[in-house]
Amino acid sequence: MPTLRALECFVAVVECGSVTAASVRLHLSQPALSHQLAALETEIGTSLLERLPRGVRPTPTGLAILADAEAALAAADRVVETGRAVADGSRGRLRLACVETMTVPVVAPIVRTWARKYRNVDVELSEHSSADAMADSVATGASDLAVGPASDRFTGQVTEIGTEDIVAVIPEGLDLTDEPSISWNDLRGRPMVHYHPSNGLGGWIDAEAAAHDIFPTVSTRTRSATTAAQLARAGLGIALVPTSALPDRFDGVVKPLQPNLRRTVVAMVGSPSDALVQRFVADLLRRGIPAGPRR
């Protein structure tokens, strides 16, 4: 198979019209350049250049392969250019997984900035309701980075981004609406909007409640913490939701828990050497976790 160096020599000679000029352009000695040309002609099985009194010109075979030789060299240049661009983070693709409550308040502002600053970078976003599902996505290579609660099953690089409060959304008119905060005991026996088993938040809340000898009375279940907040606002029961699940200027009744219940938000990294991944993690750290919504 012809080497790129041999093709480069052939194209340079055709463009320069002489071996001497081509050797100067390529910073090669004439014997070395002639050796590359001879090797290419041997590979193809015929002469590619016709020697003239002054200079050279391509034979019919040389003319026939010239365009392909130029295309091969251009492709090789693109390989190097693309590799360097991806390595320095000026081009590429970032496959980002996040817990669904983090999409709007945490991830979207950074992605919006990236769309302006890094026009040659594509960001692909997938939303999950489980930290374990995100961990699996990163571990299997389906995602480059995941943002959300930590997962015990993830063994790669984990960077803590911040914490967020879990709060209670109370149906309007409930006797608890006048209380400054809600205790676990206040939830005993009351209808609650809870989570489908596919949402990891449900199992975590169950464990925290059990530690206070509370076992939720479930009125309905949902896969989404954002939906849980709206269902509680609509009167279906109390919902415990992360503050990131509440839209800005949420007009429902929201109460802090006592004692405070918080969850840690992390970035699970699949490729620590990936420049795009490290840049996004740096932006996450710079932005942090926003405070709860204004009411």
Secondary structure, DSSP 8 states (H G I E B T S, - for coil): ---HHHHHHHHHHHHHSSHHHHHHHHT--HHHHHHHHHHHHHHHTS--EEE-SSSEEE-HHHHHHHHHHHHHHHHHHHHHHHHHHHHHTSSEEEEEEEEGGGIIIIIHHHHHHHHHH-TTEEEEEEEES-HHHHHHHHHTTS-SEEEEE--TT--SEEEEEEEEEEEEEE-TT-GGGGSSSEEGGGGTT-EEEEE-TTSHHHHHHHHHHHHTT---EEEEEES-HHHHHHHHHTTS-EEEEEGGGS-TT--SEEEEEEEEEEEEEEEEES-TT-HHHHHHHHHHHHH--------
